[in-house]
Amino acid sequence: MATVLAAGIVSLLTLTAGIGAVATAPQAPADVPRFEVASIKRNTSGDGRVMIGMQPGGRFTATNVPLRFLMTSAFRIQEFQIDGAPGWAATDRFDIVAKAEAGAPEGQMMAMLQSLLVERFKLAAHHETKEMPIYALVLARADGRLGPKLKPSTVDCEAMRGRGPAQAGAVGAGSPEAGRAGVVRMPVSGSMPCAVRMGPGTLVGTPMSLDQLARTLSNTVRRFIVNKTGLTGNYDVDLTFTPEQLAQGGGAAGPGGPQGPAIDPNGPSVYTALQEQLGLKLDAQRGPVETLVIDHVELPTED
């Protein structure tokens, strides 16, 4: 499973809700999951690509990753939910290679990453719930009709995960079972089954729930989004929009980052695209948002 920041694949695992237990002291308690060994080195390549991944056998790798991105992965939050982090947490990059002990459950990887942040970055933090501007994801049309790019999904991810390795096809890096379960065929459209693909101006999910859509869009609009559509089940989502940065004259990819498909600078904003393509809209409201407040953090000692 992998999360790629630039035009990459986001595992459905990373879209689960909630903030994990936050360590509040420079040393993680002895009973919390931790990596058996871990190496951290500064990355000064200047490459714009950022990757974080988990592999079978308990191996965790992060390449060219800033601390803020590590915290969003470890605590399953968005960047705007982090408060009080120093400037270098967004600018300094690190390469991390870590190994869990044999037999460690894959589901404990993010808890192990939390422990690593506490032990190596001396992270101390606490939760605060703040009243903040939020968006409610709601139906755009009074008759409840959905847009042409939001359709009930027929993809059976559980069945795909149970397939054996003899079946032909390709498993994407973002699939929760990549490299471990069988292989699955990619649809003609090129979308990846059982994963969410994100890039500048694109969001494709096959399939995803509306709760997952709300969480995925939160970082794009930099506000917490609550799903109030009333829709349940999974949907195939294909959303195309012009990123705000590009519309204002900024670039779509960082230095050295991969160049995705051309983006129309005159295309719809994400707000317009949601209404026209998915039949949804974002309604501005206020509500409680759980934040991660940084009390202390240090640059790690390299090894």
C-alpha positions as MATLAB code, in Angstrom:
seq = 'MATVLAAGIVSLLTLTAGIGAVATAPQAPADVPRFEVASIKRNTSGDGRVMIGMQPGGRFTATNVPLRFLMTSAFRIQEFQIDGAPGWAATDRFDIVAKAEAGAPEGQMMAMLQSLLVERFKLAAHHETKEMPIYALVLARADGRLGPKLKPSTVDCEAMRGRGPAQAGAVGAGSPEAGRAGVVRMPVSGSMPCAVRMGPGTLVGTPMSLDQLARTLSNTVRRFIVNKTGLTGNYDVDLTFTPEQLAQGGGAAGPGGPQGPAIDPNGPSVYTALQEQLGLKLDAQRGPVETLVIDHVELPTED';
ca = [
       0.000    0.000    0.000;
       1.307    3.431   -0.790;
       0.404    7.063   -0.649;
       1.920    9.224   -3.371;
       1.585   12.967   -2.959;
       1.976   13.993   -6.576;
      -0.360   12.420   -9.138;
      -0.298    9.152   -7.294;
      -2.361    6.454   -5.642;
      -3.950    6.729   -2.228;
      -4.769    3.493   -0.441;
      -8.278    3.234    0.916;
      -6.656    2.497    4.277;
      -5.431    6.082    4.511;
      -8.962    7.397    4.165;
     -10.278    5.908    7.385;
     -11.624    8.376    9.903;
     -10.282    9.596   13.180;
      -7.087   10.594   14.916;
      -5.183    7.867   16.677;
      -3.986    8.088   20.276;
      -1.415   10.855   20.503;
       1.669   10.364   22.632;
       2.175   13.293   24.960;
       5.691   12.634   26.187;
       9.105   12.422   24.459;
       9.181    8.643   25.001;
       6.439    6.302   23.804;
       5.036    3.986   26.487;
       6.497    0.491   26.506;
       3.226   -1.224   25.605;
       2.528    0.667   22.358;
       3.475   -0.856   18.983;
       6.874    0.194   17.664;
       9.241   -0.681   14.848;
      11.992   -3.142   15.639;
      14.583   -1.051   13.770;
      14.358    2.298   11.966;
      16.739    4.508    9.984;
      16.162    8.225    9.331;
      18.229   10.357    6.933;
      17.813   13.865    5.552;
      16.836   14.090    1.884;
      18.253   17.098    0.061;
      17.561   15.917   -3.500;
      15.113   18.714   -4.290;
      12.830   16.162   -5.936;
       9.167   17.123   -5.685;
       7.924   13.549   -5.372;
       6.895   12.266   -1.953;
       6.078    8.648   -1.162;
       5.123    6.667    1.898;
       4.457    2.941    1.707;
       3.922   -0.277    3.633;
       5.072   -3.602    2.252;
       4.547   -7.253    3.187;
       6.863   -8.512    5.911;
       6.528   -5.429    8.096;
       8.704   -3.065    6.019;
       7.828    0.640    6.063;
       9.463    3.175    3.750;
       9.059    6.928    3.365;
      10.973    8.861    0.716;
      11.506   12.626    0.610;
       8.777   13.114    3.204;
       8.315   16.244    5.376;
       7.322   15.796    9.002;
       3.879   17.320    8.451;
       3.100   14.631    5.887;
       4.320   11.927    8.264;
       1.981   13.273   10.935;
      -1.007   13.294    8.580;
      -0.311    9.638    7.770;
       0.398    8.534   11.340;
      -2.661   10.226   12.854;
      -4.929   10.008    9.777;
      -5.671   13.703    9.634;
      -5.383   16.517    7.107;
      -2.626   19.126    7.203;
      -5.014   21.890    8.231;
      -5.769   19.914   11.406;
      -2.147   20.311   12.585;
      -1.557   23.356   14.776;
       1.716   24.704   16.158;
       4.234   22.798   14.005;
       7.517   24.656   13.267;
       8.284   25.845    9.751;
      10.887   23.147    9.090;
       8.176   20.492    9.543;
       6.899   21.478    6.096;
      10.220   22.182    4.346;
      12.795   19.656    5.595;
      12.568   16.233    3.931;
      13.478   12.793    5.278;
      13.984    9.223    4.081;
      12.820    6.568    6.535;
      13.269    2.807    6.378;
      11.762    0.825    9.261;
      11.050   -2.820    9.986;
       8.457   -4.282   12.305;
       9.066   -7.540   14.114;
       7.996  -10.744   12.378;
       4.265  -11.349   12.573;
       3.335   -7.780   13.499;
      -0.178   -6.972   12.227;
      -0.194   -4.640    9.238;
      -2.934   -2.626   10.917;
      -0.476   -1.521   13.607;
       1.857    0.233   11.147;
       0.433    3.703   11.754;
       0.635    3.215   15.525;
       4.284    2.227   15.027;
       4.823    5.389   12.988;
       3.347    7.411   15.852;
       5.868    5.778   18.212;
       8.710    6.569   15.809;
       7.690   10.243   15.720;
       7.673   10.324   19.514;
      11.022    8.563   19.924;
      13.031   10.040   17.052;
      11.416   13.471   16.525;
      10.618   13.877   20.264;
       7.049   14.685   19.311;
       4.694   15.695   22.100;
       1.151   16.710   21.170;
      -2.410   16.787   22.367;
      -5.914   16.951   20.907;
      -8.107   20.020   20.919;
     -11.588   20.292   19.459;
     -12.166   23.713   17.948;
     -15.209   25.398   16.432;
     -14.132   26.128   12.877;
     -15.593   26.836    9.425;
     -16.497   23.503    7.803;
     -18.353   22.290    4.752;
     -21.308   19.935    4.601;
     -21.355   17.712    1.514;
     -24.995   17.729    0.363;
     -27.068   16.915   -2.711;
     -27.075   19.789   -5.196;
     -30.433   19.064   -6.814;
     -33.830   19.165   -5.141;
     -34.889   15.963   -6.915;
     -31.810   14.124   -5.566;
     -30.532   13.275   -9.061;
     -26.797   12.584   -9.146;
     -24.328   13.857  -11.708;
     -22.976   11.804  -14.632;
     -19.629   11.109  -12.925;
     -21.089    9.672   -9.696;
     -22.579    6.209  -10.125;
     -23.397    3.355   -7.730;
     -20.442    0.982   -7.921;
     -20.592   -2.634   -9.023;
     -16.978   -3.315   -7.998;
     -16.712   -6.068   -5.371;
     -13.464   -5.342   -3.546;
     -13.877   -8.222   -1.112;
     -14.076  -10.675   -4.009;
     -11.018   -9.131   -5.655;
      -9.002   -9.402   -2.463;
      -9.727  -13.112   -2.350;
      -8.416  -13.874   -5.822;
      -5.348  -15.996   -6.233;
      -2.029  -14.944   -7.818;
      -2.658  -17.023  -10.928;
      -5.209  -14.580  -12.304;
      -3.882  -12.192  -14.890;
      -3.866   -8.447  -14.542;
      -2.131   -5.801  -12.485;
      -2.455   -4.713   -8.875;
      -1.922   -1.010   -8.268;
       0.337    0.238   -5.509;
      -2.694    1.794   -3.842;
      -4.640   -1.432   -3.464;
      -4.890   -2.610    0.154;
      -3.779   -6.056   -1.032;
      -1.075   -5.026   -3.511;
       1.783   -7.497   -3.554;
      -0.066   -9.866   -1.213;
      -3.383  -10.979   -2.620;
      -4.165  -11.887   -6.198;
      -3.986   -9.652   -9.207;
      -6.950   -7.747  -10.551;
      -7.671   -6.494  -14.044;
      -7.719   -2.789  -14.658;
     -10.919   -1.510  -16.283;
     -10.758   -0.117  -19.803;
     -11.033    3.398  -18.405;
      -7.657    2.993  -16.693;
      -9.088    3.602  -13.237;
      -7.694    1.337  -10.540;
     -10.156   -0.929   -8.764;
     -10.466   -0.706   -4.987;
      -8.321    2.398   -4.737;
      -8.541    6.172   -4.905;
      -6.305    7.951   -7.402;
      -5.524   11.594   -6.750;
      -3.558   14.060   -8.805;
      -3.594   17.763   -9.610;
      -7.169   18.429  -10.644;
      -8.311   14.794  -10.597;
      -9.996   12.455   -8.129;
     -10.979    8.958   -9.236;
     -12.379    6.387   -6.813;
     -13.467    2.888   -7.819;
     -15.236    2.561   -5.509;
     -15.474    4.918   -2.570;
     -18.109    5.892   -0.022;
     -19.371    9.446    0.276;
     -17.671    9.634    3.700;
     -14.378    8.822    1.971;
     -15.077   11.406   -0.725;
     -15.663   14.050    1.960;
     -12.396   13.206    3.726;
     -10.459   13.129    0.461;
     -11.732   16.539   -0.622;
     -11.012   18.123    2.764;
      -7.346   18.717    1.983;
      -8.210   20.229   -1.413;
     -10.532   22.861    0.063;
      -8.587   23.051    3.342;
     -11.698   22.631    5.461;
     -13.196   19.696    7.284;
     -16.074   18.213    5.267;
     -18.973   16.280    6.794;
     -21.006   13.965    4.586;
     -24.666   15.001    4.897;
     -25.861   13.582    1.583;
     -27.713   10.710    3.233;
     -26.241    8.401    0.577;
     -24.891    5.040    1.712;
     -22.931    2.359   -0.091;
     -20.065    2.774   -2.525;
     -19.876    4.836   -5.688;
     -17.569    5.182   -8.674;
     -16.294    8.763   -8.689;
     -14.560   10.595  -11.548;
     -13.993   14.271  -10.730;
     -11.964   16.700  -12.870;
     -11.357   20.320  -11.905;
      -8.837   23.135  -12.128;
      -6.768   23.399   -8.921;
      -6.936   26.800   -7.282;
      -3.141   27.158   -7.452;
      -3.165   26.652  -11.240;
      -6.104   29.002  -11.707;
      -4.071   31.669   -9.891;
      -1.024   31.084  -12.093;
       0.816   28.516   -9.954;
       2.312   25.261  -11.163;
       0.615   21.918  -10.942;
       3.673   19.892   -9.965;
       6.660   20.590   -7.760;
      10.287   20.646   -8.944;
      11.195   17.244  -10.251;
       7.673   15.980   -9.705;
       5.909   13.821  -12.261;
       3.971   15.639  -14.933;
       0.382   14.446  -15.125;
      -2.142   15.081  -17.906;
      -2.536   18.659  -19.072;
      -4.919   20.685  -16.924;
      -7.269   23.224  -18.457;
      -6.537   26.518  -16.647;
     -10.023   27.679  -17.615;
     -11.760   24.561  -16.303;
     -14.261   24.482  -13.439;
     -13.279   24.978   -9.823;
     -13.675   22.024   -7.506;
     -16.905   23.592   -6.208;
     -18.410   23.914   -9.683;
     -17.144   20.496  -10.761;
     -18.802   18.857   -7.764;
     -22.195   20.253   -8.797;
     -21.870   19.670  -12.542;
     -20.143   16.281  -12.503;
     -21.279   14.623   -9.261;
     -24.536   16.404   -8.448;
     -23.181   17.430   -5.034;
     -22.258   20.728   -3.415;
     -20.388   22.088   -0.409;
     -22.517   24.058    2.039;
     -20.538   26.416    4.299;
     -21.242   25.848    7.997;
     -19.455   25.900   11.346;
     -18.752   22.845   13.459;
     -16.323   21.055   15.786;
     -13.024   19.942   14.274;
     -10.492   17.799   16.144;
      -6.977   19.207   15.808;
      -3.527   17.945   16.712;
      -1.683   20.642   18.670;
       2.107   20.287   18.658;
       3.632   20.975   22.079;
       7.215   19.973   21.226;
       9.149   18.482   18.296;
      12.835   18.279   17.329;
      14.881   17.483   14.250;
      15.890   13.820   14.437;
      19.429   12.509   14.773;
      20.346   10.804   11.501;
      21.540    7.207   11.423;
];
